[in-house]
Amino acid sequence: MEVLPPLLKVADECIVVDSGSTDETVAICQQFGLTVHHHAYKAHGAQMNYAIGLASHDWVLCMDSDEILDNDVVAAIQALKAGEEPDPTCAWRLPRYWFVLGKQVRTIYPISSPGYPVRLFNRQQARFNDRPVDDQVVGHASSVRLPGFVRHDTFYSLHEVFNKLNSYTTRLVKYQHIKPSLTRGIVSAIGAFFKWYLFSGAWRYGKVGVVTACTRRFTAF
């Protein structure tokens, strides 16, 4: 419910693409009078590009359902809309802060928080690449960071942590043509856990830190 109100303050239209969610996503969107487009999920970038193709305007802001814009980001985008037509080859990066199990963290593999992904761009110039994991927007010539704070509630429960990790690692293995080795996997996993937990500062977050360190361990092959 928190995601849509700030988006509706900056968007002339709001396109929702759903891949078969079983929660209240569709019902909530319908409460706001939005049309939900159903599209089978292949990869994050592919889903975003599908949504971009449905847009009526060239300038698009791409958001995930677990990302919430604060008032500063909203004001910055509104100022861009009120000004002169931006350079179509320029894109804007969102200040995205990660939350795990409701707690803000500074590190979660493979990124540090805050991250600054490109999310506002001209669709005639840029799009998401075709990587099945860790996709990025490509095609823009330059980018600018927007001020403010975007809350990214990446995991709400341990069940969600391991479901997402399982999906991520499956796609990663296929994409990189990795041949898993039991011995190498055990050694790499132990090393990755302690490196991420100790040297990346995950220990500061208590139980949540253990969870974020485990996300690194389970992606070591």
C-alpha positions in Angstrom: 0.0 0.0 0.0 2.9 2.4 0.7 4.5 1.9 -2.8 1.7 3.4 -4.9 0.9 6.8 -3.4 4.3 8.4 -4.0 4.5 6.9 -7.5 1.1 8.4 -8.4 2.5 11.8 -7.5 5.1 11.7 -10.2 3.7 9.4 -12.9 1.2 10.4 -15.6 0.3 6.7 -15.9 1.2 3.8 -13.8 1.8 0.4 -15.4 1.7 -2.7 -13.2 3.0 -6.0 -14.5 2.3 -9.1 -12.4 3.7 -12.5 -13.0 1.2 -14.5 -10.9 1.5 -13.1 -7.4 -0.6 -14.8 -4.7 -0.7 -12.0 -2.2 -2.9 -8.9 -2.3 -0.9 -7.1 -5.1 -3.6 -7.2 -7.7 -6.4 -6.2 -5.3 -4.4 -3.3 -4.0 -3.7 -2.0 -7.5 -7.3 -2.3 -8.4 -8.2 -0.2 -5.3 -6.1 2.6 -6.9 -7.9 2.2 -10.2 -4.9 0.6 -12.0 -4.9 -2.0 -14.7 -2.7 -5.0 -14.0 -1.0 -6.6 -16.9 -0.1 -10.3 -16.5 3.1 -11.6 -18.0 5.1 -14.8 -17.2 8.3 -14.1 -15.4 11.6 -15.0 -17.2 14.0 -12.5 -15.6 13.8 -9.1 -13.9 15.1 -7.2 -16.9 12.8 -8.9 -19.3 9.8 -8.1 -17.0 10.9 -4.4 -16.9 11.3 -4.2 -20.6 7.8 -5.7 -21.1 6.4 -3.0 -18.9 8.4 -0.3 -20.7 6.9 -1.4 -24.0 3.4 -0.8 -22.6 4.2 2.9 -21.7 2.5 5.8 -23.5 5.4 8.1 -22.9 9.1 8.0 -23.6 10.3 8.9 -20.1 9.9 6.0 -17.8 10.5 5.4 -14.1 11.0 1.7 -13.4 10.2 0.5 -9.8 10.0 -2.9 -8.1 7.0 -3.6 -5.8 9.2 -3.5 -2.7 10.6 0.0 -3.3 9.2 3.1 -1.8 10.0 6.7 -2.8 10.4 9.3 -0.1 9.2 13.0 -0.4 12.7 14.2 -1.5 12.8 11.8 -4.5 9.2 12.7 -5.4 10.1 16.4 -5.3 13.2 16.0 -7.4 11.3 14.1 -10.1 8.5 16.7 -10.1 11.1 19.4 -10.5 12.5 17.5 -13.6 9.0 17.3 -15.1 8.4 21.0 -14.5 11.6 22.1 -16.1 12.9 22.0 -19.7 12.9 18.8 -21.6 15.9 16.7 -20.3 18.6 15.4 -22.6 17.2 12.0 -23.8 20.6 10.4 -23.5 20.8 11.2 -19.7 19.4 8.9 -17.1 18.8 9.3 -13.3 19.9 7.0 -10.5 17.7 6.3 -7.4 19.3 6.3 -3.9 18.2 2.8 -2.9 18.7 1.7 0.7 18.3 -2.0 1.5 16.2 -3.4 4.4 16.3 -7.1 5.4 13.6 -8.4 7.8 12.7 -4.8 8.5 16.2 -3.7 9.5 18.4 -1.4 7.4 21.7 -2.9 6.4 24.8 -1.6 4.7 25.9 -4.8 3.0 24.1 -7.6 1.2 25.7 -9.7 -1.5 26.5 -8.6 -4.2 25.9 -4.9 -3.3 26.6 -2.3 -0.7 23.8 -0.1 0.5 22.9 2.4 -0.6 23.1 1.5 -4.2 22.3 3.8 -7.1 20.6 1.9 -9.9 19.5 3.7 -13.0 15.7 3.7 -13.0 14.5 6.9 -14.7 15.4 7.2 -18.4 14.1 7.7 -21.9 13.0 4.4 -23.4 14.0 5.5 -26.9 17.6 5.6 -25.7 17.9 3.0 -22.9 16.5 -0.3 -21.8 17.4 -3.2 -19.4 20.0 -5.6 -20.7 19.2 -9.3 -21.2 21.2 -10.7 -18.2 19.0 -13.2 -16.3 20.8 -12.0 -13.1 22.1 -8.7 -11.9 20.6 -6.8 -14.9 21.3 -3.1 -15.6 19.9 -0.3 -17.7 22.1 0.2 -20.8 22.1 2.7 -23.7 22.2 6.0 -21.9 25.2 8.3 -22.3 25.4 9.7 -18.8 23.6 9.5 -15.4 22.8 11.7 -12.5 22.0 10.7 -8.9 18.6 11.9 -7.5 18.5 13.1 -3.9 16.4 11.4 -1.3 15.8 7.9 0.0 14.3 4.9 -1.6 13.4 2.1 0.9 14.0 -1.3 -0.6 12.4 -4.1 1.6 14.1 -6.9 -0.2 13.2 -9.7 2.3 10.3 -9.8 4.7 10.8 -13.3 6.0 13.4 -16.1 6.1 11.1 -18.1 3.8 11.4 -15.3 1.2 15.2 -15.1 1.7 15.7 -18.7 0.7 13.1 -18.7 -2.1 14.7 -15.8 -3.7 18.2 -17.2 -3.2 17.2 -20.5 -4.8 15.8 -18.7 -7.9 18.8 -16.4 -8.1 21.4 -19.2 -7.9 19.6 -21.4 -10.4 19.6 -18.6 -13.0 23.2 -17.7 -12.1 24.5 -21.3 -12.7 22.7 -21.5 -16.0 23.9 -18.0 -17.1 27.6 -18.5 -16.2 27.6 -22.2 -17.1 29.0 -23.1 -13.7 29.7 -26.7 -12.9 29.2 -27.0 -9.1 31.8 -28.9 -7.1 31.0 -30.2 -3.7 34.5 -29.7 -2.3 35.0 -26.3 -3.9 31.4 -25.3 -2.8 32.0 -26.2 0.8 35.3 -24.4 1.0 34.0 -21.4 -0.9 30.8 -21.1 1.1 32.7 -21.1 4.4 35.2 -18.6 3.2 32.5 -16.4 1.7 30.4 -16.4 4.9 33.2 -15.3 7.1 34.5 -12.7 4.6 31.1 -11.1 4.2 30.2 -11.5 7.9 33.4 -10.1 9.4 35.1 -7.9 6.8 32.0 -6.4 5.2 30.5 -5.5 8.6 27.5 -7.8 8.5 28.2 -8.7 12.2 26.9 -5.2 13.2 23.3 -6.3 12.5 23.0 -9.2 14.8 20.7 -12.0 13.5 20.0 -10.0 10.4 23.7 -9.8 9.7 23.9 -13.6 9.9 21.1 -13.7 7.2 22.9 -11.3 4.9 26.1 -13.3 5.3 24.3 -16.5 4.4 23.1 -14.9 1.2 26.8 -14.7 0.2 27.5 -18.2 1.4 24.8 -19.7 -0.8 26.1 -18.0 -3.9 29.5 -19.5 -3.6 30.1 -22.5 -5.8 
